[in-house]
Amino acid sequence: MTYDFFMRESAKLSFADIMLRLGECEDTWDSNASYAGVYRQIKAQGLESLTAKQRWIYENELKPMSVEKCGFNGTCERPAFPGKYCNMHE
C-alpha cells in the first residue's frame, strides 16, 4: 500500500527534518485545511501543545506529507524531499 510507504519513510525522519520539509510545502496547502492549522500551531507553540485529535492529524496527515517518491523518469520510487528527486538522481 502506498500510504504505508509514506508512513514508514517519514518515521525515519527527525522532527526538525519533518518541519523543514513541511515548510517547503506550506505554500501549496489550502490554508483552511485542518492539517495547515495544526502545522501553524506546531510552529508557534510546539508539538506538546497539540490535543489528541491534532496529534492524530500530525502523525497521519502531516508527517506522511514530508516524504515523496522520487519519480525520476517515472520509475524511481526511492524516498525524496517533497518536490525534488532522491539523492541518487539530483
C-alpha positions in Angstrom: 0.0 0.0 0.0 1.4 3.4 -1.0 0.2 5.0 2.3 2.5 2.6 4.2 5.5 3.9 2.2 5.0 7.4 3.3 4.3 6.5 7.0 7.4 4.2 7.1 9.7 6.7 5.4 8.5 9.7 7.4 9.0 7.7 10.7 12.8 7.7 9.8 13.0 11.5 9.9 13.7 13.7 12.9 11.1 16.2 14.0 13.3 19.0 12.7 13.6 17.4 9.3 9.8 16.9 9.1 9.1 20.5 9.9 11.7 21.7 7.4 10.2 19.6 4.7 6.6 20.6 5.6 7.7 24.2 5.5 8.6 23.7 1.8 5.0 22.5 1.1 3.1 25.1 3.2 2.5 27.5 0.3 0.7 24.8 -1.7 -1.8 23.9 1.0 -5.4 25.1 1.5 -4.9 27.5 4.4 -8.3 26.3 5.9 -7.4 22.7 5.9 -7.1 21.1 9.4 -3.5 20.0 8.8 -2.5 23.6 7.9 -3.8 24.8 11.2 -2.1 22.1 13.1 1.2 22.9 11.3 0.9 26.6 12.2 0.2 25.7 15.8 3.2 23.4 16.0 5.4 26.2 14.6 4.1 28.6 17.1 3.6 26.5 20.2 5.4 23.2 19.7 4.3 19.6 19.3 3.4 19.4 23.0 0.6 21.9 22.6 -1.5 19.5 20.4 -4.6 17.8 21.5 -5.1 14.1 20.9 -7.1 14.9 17.7 -4.4 17.3 16.5 -1.7 14.8 17.2 -3.5 12.3 15.1 -3.6 14.8 12.2 0.1 15.4 12.7 1.0 11.7 12.7 -1.4 10.6 9.9 -1.7 13.6 7.6 1.2 16.0 8.1 4.1 13.7 8.8 3.5 11.5 5.7 3.4 14.7 3.5 7.1 15.2 4.4 8.1 12.4 2.0 7.5 11.9 -1.7 8.6 9.2 -4.1 11.4 10.4 -6.4 9.7 9.7 -9.7 12.8 10.2 -11.8 11.9 9.1 -15.3 8.7 7.8 -13.9 10.4 4.8 -12.4 12.3 5.7 -9.2 10.4 5.1 -6.0 13.0 6.0 -3.5 12.0 8.5 -0.8 12.7 12.1 -1.6 12.3 15.6 -0.2 8.9 17.0 -1.4 9.2 18.4 -4.9 12.7 17.1 -5.5 14.4 13.9 -6.8 16.1 11.5 -4.4 19.9 11.8 -3.6 20.7 9.4 -6.4 19.0 11.5 -9.1 19.7 15.1 -8.0 
